Amino acid sequence: MAPVSQPTASTAALLTEHFEYPPIALLDDIINAVNNILYKCTSAIETFLQSQPPCANIPDEEIEVGTAKLETLLEGAVDRNFDRFELYVLRNVLAIPDEIADGWMRLSHHKNVDYSVSHEHLDIRLLNLRKTLQASHHVNQKLREQTRANRQLIALLTTYQSALSFLQKTNGVAPMDETVRFLVSQAGEIQRKFGNLRRLECNSAVPLAAGHASGSSGFDVKISEREIYIEKMTAMIVGATDRENAIDIDAERKTETDVENSKRAAELVSNWS
């Protein structure tokens, strides 16, 4: 194949698309590598000459001037010879004949490309791809915000970890899961019974005798059936049965409503026990 006289724009574009960099960049890298070697050589020569014993007839500045002139001569020689090298490579190595480059070469990424697609169809595809890209960017931004929020939450939980470390100590309570379930069930039962007592308190409030209800401060106090029951049960548990005598309610002042309330309290106490 005859050498190509001059590289054309189509050839340079095709090679750039294939190599993913312009061909001239390869030649520039080669020339720069040679120049680096040249500068290392002149620097080593200057260092060697300066390390030698001084001569009486040669001044100290002569070494620097001489190495600078040597470097200039070597640079000129490299430029002349590598200019020829560059022309040879561009015309004979990194070159494609025009009759082949103009529509007869197909690169690997050009396979399965349909050139018959209309511009309108391509515009629609580009619009859809642009929308997809924008949606992906939006999702990515939301994920980044969620990531920052999660990091802040983790930092907050880390600060609370030391304060809640006592929960890891079981204190001999085993099995823990059954104990927790039992406590939850008992708490619900206690809450239910406490609600019943609150309703009973609202429905029945029994006034005590004036002498028993009035304290040193002179205020009148009303004790409900629930408080009477609690007082009696406390006395029974601690064995202080004589506290029952301290609760003195005049039976004559009880009305029919009080009797009914007493029955309700008795039924509630039986259910509770």
C-alpha positions as semicolon CSV with decimal commas, in nm:
position;residue;x (nm);y (nm);z (nm)
1;M;0,000;0,000;0,000
2;A;0,139;0,336;-0,102
3;P;0,206;0,580;0,183
4;V;-0,043;0,855;0,236
5;S;0,093;1,195;0,146
6;Q;-0,092;1,402;0,402
7;P;-0,336;1,304;0,683
8;T;-0,684;1,438;0,627
9;A;-0,946;1,557;0,874
10;S;-1,162;1,248;0,821
11;T;-0,866;1,021;0,895
12;A;-0,776;1,214;1,210
13;A;-1,139;1,207;1,328
14;L;-1,168;0,833;1,266
15;L;-0,844;0,757;1,452
16;T;-0,943;0,986;1,738
17;E;-1,277;0,807;1,771
18;H;-1,103;0,469;1,767
19;F;-0,816;0,548;2,010
20;E;-1,027;0,789;2,220
21;Y;-0,745;1,046;2,195
22;P;-0,595;1,238;1,899
23;P;-0,296;1,073;1,725
24;I;-0,081;1,382;1,774
25;A;-0,116;1,335;2,153
26;L;0,070;1,003;2,128
27;L;0,359;1,171;1,948
28;D;0,369;1,454;2,202
29;D;0,395;1,202;2,486
30;I;0,688;1,031;2,313
31;I;0,871;1,360;2,257
32;N;0,810;1,470;2,617
33;A;0,947;1,139;2,748
34;V;1,266;1,185;2,540
35;N;1,305;1,544;2,665
36;N;1,275;1,426;3,026
37;I;1,555;1,178;2,969
38;L;1,763;1,456;2,810
39;Y;1,718;1,686;3,111
40;K;1,812;1,407;3,351
41;C;2,132;1,347;3,155
42;T;2,240;1,712;3,155
43;S;2,161;1,740;3,527
44;A;2,371;1,430;3,601
45;I;2,661;1,571;3,395
46;E;2,648;1,902;3,584
47;T;2,640;1,721;3,920
48;F;2,939;1,506;3,821
49;L;3,148;1,804;3,710
50;Q;3,071;1,998;4,027
51;S;3,178;1,702;4,241
52;Q;3,527;1,695;4,084
53;P;3,822;1,884;4,242
54;P;3,834;2,246;4,120
55;C;4,092;2,348;3,861
56;A;4,287;2,670;3,888
57;N;4,233;2,767;3,525
58;I;3,850;2,695;3,511
59;P;3,608;2,924;3,701
60;D;3,304;2,785;3,887
61;E;3,054;2,944;3,649
62;E;3,206;2,762;3,353
63;I;3,035;2,433;3,447
64;E;2,687;2,588;3,455
65;V;2,738;2,772;3,128
66;G;2,878;2,461;2,961
67;T;2,594;2,232;3,070
68;A;2,336;2,492;2,959
69;K;2,492;2,506;2,612
70;L;2,503;2,125;2,597
71;E;2,135;2,108;2,691
72;T;2,047;2,357;2,416
73;L;2,237;2,156;2,156
74;L;2,069;1,832;2,260
75;E;1,724;1,993;2,253
76;G;1,784;2,116;1,898
77;A;1,895;1,771;1,786
78;V;1,591;1,608;1,945
79;D;1,354;1,859;1,787
80;R;1,498;1,814;1,437
81;N;1,496;1,436;1,446
82;F;1,159;1,399;1,614
83;D;0,996;1,638;1,370
84;R;1,090;1,391;1,102
85;F;0,969;1,107;1,322
86;E;0,635;1,282;1,369
87;L;0,583;1,333;0,996
88;Y;0,674;0,972;0,921
89;V;0,436;0,831;1,181
90;L;0,145;1,054;1,075
91;R;0,191;0,971;0,707
92;N;0,276;0,601;0,725
93;V;0,176;0,455;1,063
94;L;-0,122;0,648;1,197
95;A;-0,280;0,688;0,856
96;I;-0,571;0,543;0,664
97;P;-0,614;0,577;0,288
98;D;-0,890;0,814;0,188
99;E;-1,070;0,556;-0,020
100;I;-1,105;0,336;0,291
101;A;-1,169;0,606;0,550
102;D;-1,458;0,765;0,360
103;G;-1,744;0,537;0,456
104;W;-1,578;0,198;0,418
105;M;-1,454;0,146;0,774
106;R;-1,680;0,055;1,063
107;L;-1,560;0,063;1,421
108;S;-1,674;-0,184;1,687
109;H;-1,916;0,059;1,849
110;H;-2,076;0,131;1,510
111;K;-2,219;-0,219;1,484
112;N;-2,599;-0,261;1,490
113;V;-2,648;0,113;1,439
114;D;-2,959;0,188;1,236
115;Y;-2,890;0,489;1,016
116;S;-3,238;0,482;0,866
117;V;-3,401;0,624;1,180
118;S;-3,558;0,964;1,122
119;H;-3,460;1,276;1,312
120;E;-3,805;1,302;1,470
121;H;-3,771;0,954;1,618
122;L;-3,426;1,039;1,750
123;D;-3,559;1,357;1,908
124;I;-3,831;1,160;2,088
125;R;-3,575;0,911;2,217
126;L;-3,348;1,189;2,332
127;L;-3,639;1,354;2,514
128;N;-3,728;1,028;2,690
129;L;-3,368;0,969;2,786
130;R;-3,344;1,323;2,919
131;K;-3,654;1,268;3,133
132;T;-3,514;0,939;3,261
133;L;-3,188;1,111;3,347
134;Q;-3,368;1,388;3,533
135;A;-3,575;1,134;3,727
136;S;-3,261;0,941;3,819
137;H;-3,097;1,263;3,932
138;H;-3,402;1,346;4,146
139;V;-3,402;0,999;4,304
140;N;-3,030;1,025;4,367
141;Q;-3,079;1,359;4,540
142;K;-3,357;1,217;4,759
143;L;-3,139;0,921;4,851
144;R;-2,856;1,155;4,950
145;E;-3,094;1,354;5,171
146;Q;-3,224;1,034;5,330
147;T;-2,867;0,920;5,386
148;R;-2,785;1,243;5,569
149;A;-3,102;1,209;5,779
150;N;-3,013;0,849;5,867
151;R;-2,663;0,954;5,970
152;Q;-2,807;1,220;6,199
153;L;-3,048;0,965;6,346
154;I;-2,764;0,717;6,404
155;A;-2,562;0,989;6,578
156;L;-2,861;1,071;6,801
157;L;-2,918;0,705;6,888
158;T;-2,549;0,667;6,968
159;T;-2,576;0,946;7,225
160;Y;-2,870;0,766;7,389
161;Q;-2,695;0,430;7,391
162;S;-2,496;0,498;7,706
163;A;-2,805;0,625;7,889
164;L;-3,000;0,309;7,802
165;S;-2,718;0,063;7,862
166;F;-2,880;-0,049;8,189
167;L;-3,148;-0,227;7,987
168;Q;-2,892;-0,490;7,892
169;K;-2,866;-0,598;8,256
170;T;-3,131;-0,864;8,323
171;N;-3,059;-0,884;8,698
172;G;-3,128;-1,256;8,697
173;V;-3,472;-1,223;8,537
174;A;-3,519;-1,517;8,302
175;P;-3,675;-1,587;8,068
176;M;-3,689;-1,219;7,974
177;D;-3,948;-1,246;7,694
178;E;-4,204;-1,427;7,911
179;T;-4,146;-1,184;8,198
180;V;-4,206;-0,884;7,975
181;R;-4,526;-1,035;7,836
182;F;-4,648;-1,107;8,188
183;L;-4,578;-0,750;8,301
184;V;-4,759;-0,610;7,999
185;S;-5,066;-0,824;8,066
186;Q;-5,068;-0,730;8,435
187;A;-5,033;-0,362;8,351
188;G;-5,341;-0,383;8,129
189;E;-5,539;-0,555;8,403
190;I;-5,434;-0,298;8,662
191;Q;-5,530;-0,018;8,426
192;R;-5,873;-0,171;8,372
193;K;-5,938;-0,209;8,745
194;F;-5,815;0,141;8,813
195;G;-6,063;0,271;8,557
196;N;-6,343;0,089;8,735
197;L;-6,241;0,245;9,064
198;R;-6,236;0,589;8,908
199;R;-6,591;0,541;8,782
200;L;-6,697;0,419;9,126
201;E;-6,540;0,726;9,282
202;C;-6,741;0,952;9,053
203;N;-7,067;0,772;9,132
204;S;-7,034;0,739;9,509
205;A;-6,882;0,990;9,748
206;V;-6,978;0,937;10,114
207;P;-6,948;1,229;10,357
208;L;-6,795;1,139;10,689
209;A;-6,916;1,257;11,025
210;A;-6,826;1,611;11,110
211;G;-6,611;1,513;11,403
212;H;-6,414;1,257;11,202
213;A;-6,393;1,451;10,876
214;S;-6,282;1,784;11,018
215;G;-5,911;1,808;11,076
216;S;-5,699;2,056;11,256
217;S;-5,718;2,289;10,959
218;G;-6,096;2,306;10,973
219;F;-6,161;2,170;10,621
220;D;-6,439;1,917;10,547
221;V;-6,320;1,593;10,387
222;K;-6,530;1,343;10,186
223;I;-6,420;0,980;10,167
224;S;-6,556;0,754;9,895
225;E;-6,631;0,384;9,921
226;R;-6,304;0,311;9,734
227;E;-6,098;0,493;9,996
228;I;-6,285;0,308;10,271
229;Y;-6,204;-0,023;10,103
230;I;-5,838;0,067;10,062
231;E;-5,818;0,168;10,426
232;K;-5,967;-0,163;10,541
233;M;-5,751;-0,375;10,310
234;T;-5,438;-0,194;10,426
235;A;-5,529;-0,261;10,785
236;M;-5,588;-0,629;10,711
237;I;-5,252;-0,670;10,532
238;V;-5,036;-0,505;10,795
239;G;-5,233;-0,666;11,078
240;A;-5,358;-0,339;11,218
241;T;-5,718;-0,438;11,260
242;D;-5,776;-0,163;11,511
243;R;-5,773;0,091;11,218
244;E;-6,120;-0,030;11,132
245;N;-6,250;0,144;11,443
246;A;-6,106;0,473;11,315
247;I;-6,346;0,469;11,019
248;D;-6,674;0,561;11,173
249;I;-6,960;0,640;10,942
250;D;-7,302;0,717;11,076
251;A;-7,532;0,447;10,941
252;E;-7,834;0,666;10,993
253;R;-7,707;0,916;10,735
254;K;-7,681;0,652;10,463
255;T;-7,947;0,679;10,204
256;E;-8,068;0,422;9,960
257;T;-7,815;0,551;9,706
258;D;-7,530;0,488;9,952
259;V;-7,649;0,134;10,005
260;E;-7,649;0,071;9,631
261;N;-7,302;0,221;9,600
262;S;-7,180;-0,006;9,879
263;K;-7,315;-0,308;9,692
264;R;-7,138;-0,197;9,376
265;A;-6,814;-0,153;9,566
266;A;-6,851;-0,502;9,715
267;E;-6,908;-0,653;9,372
268;L;-6,607;-0,468;9,232
269;V;-6,388;-0,583;9,520
270;S;-6,494;-0,944;9,467
271;N;-6,415;-0,918;9,096
272;W;-6,079;-0,758;9,169
273;S;-5,978;-1,020;9,422
